[in-house]
Amino acid sequence: MATLGQKQEMFSFFLGRLLAFAYSRGYKIRLKELLRSDEQAIIHALSPTARMNLVNVLRNSGYQELGDALKNNVGRGIKNSLHTKGLAVDLYIFRDGLECKFEDYQTLGKFWKELYTENRWGGDFPGDIYHFSIEHAGIK
């Protein structure tokens, strides 16, 4: 089994190939989230009620801007996210200044999965077409 460092190197290599593939087909790429802190992962995994409780605590403690940012940054992540390990990225793809449709993401997702058997695309999960990752230690 590959170490975390080896997987990070593999992920970087495959991500470079994915970006080259995308640009060769006329897409423009914006990296959304490449590395998530453990704290961000915990916040992303909160239920809507727990998130609003945290937002209210922050606002009442004088951290209005942070509370507002958390309120507007609704995630559906998991606490043990591959983003925290440097093994996942969220990509936004554009063509002619407009964000692309599902089919375009699907094209990149298919290519991504063909690069390596442990590569995963979020479009195969409910509602996360932006997510590209490499499986590690049983986490997809």
Residue pairs with C-beta under 8 A, 6 or more apart in sequence:
2 10
2 136
4 85
4 87
4 136
4 137
7 85
7 87
7 134
7 136
8 85
8 86
8 87
10 116
10 134
11 86
11 87
11 88
11 133
11 134
14 112
14 115
14 116
14 119
14 134
15 89
15 132
17 115
18 108
18 111
18 112
18 115
18 132
19 29
21 108
21 111
22 29
22 91
22 93
22 108
23 29
25 107
26 95
27 93
27 94
27 95
27 100
27 104
27 108
28 93
28 94
28 95
29 91
29 92
29 93
29 94
30 91
30 92
30 93
30 94
31 89
31 90
31 91
32 89
32 90
32 91
32 92
32 130
33 83
33 89
33 90
34 83
34 86
34 88
34 89
34 90
35 83
35 84
35 86
36 44
36 77
36 81
36 83
36 84
37 84
38 84
40 83
40 84
41 77
41 78
41 79
41 80
41 81
41 83
41 84
42 79
43 51
43 54
43 70
43 73
43 75
44 75
44 76
44 77
44 78
44 79
44 81
45 75
45 77
45 78
45 79
45 81
46 54
48 74
51 70
51 71
51 74
52 71
54 67
54 70
55 67
55 68
55 70
55 71
56 67
57 67
58 64
58 66
58 67
58 70
59 67
59 68
76 127
76 128
77 83
80 139
81 88
82 88
82 133
82 134
82 135
82 136
82 139
82 140
83 89
83 90
83 133
85 136
87 133
87 134
87 136
88 131
88 132
88 133
88 134
89 131
89 132
89 133
90 122
90 130
90 131
90 132
91 108
91 130
91 132
92 99
92 130
93 99
93 100
93 104
93 105
93 108
94 100
95 104
102 123
102 129
105 123
105 129
105 130
106 123
106 129
108 121
108 132
109 121
109 122
109 123
109 124
109 129
109 132
110 121
112 119
112 121
112 132
113 119
113 120
113 121
116 134
118 134
118 135
118 136
119 132
119 133
119 134
119 135
120 131
120 132
120 133
120 134
120 135
120 140
121 129
121 131
121 132
122 128
122 129
122 130
122 131
122 132
122 133
123 129
123 131
125 131
133 140
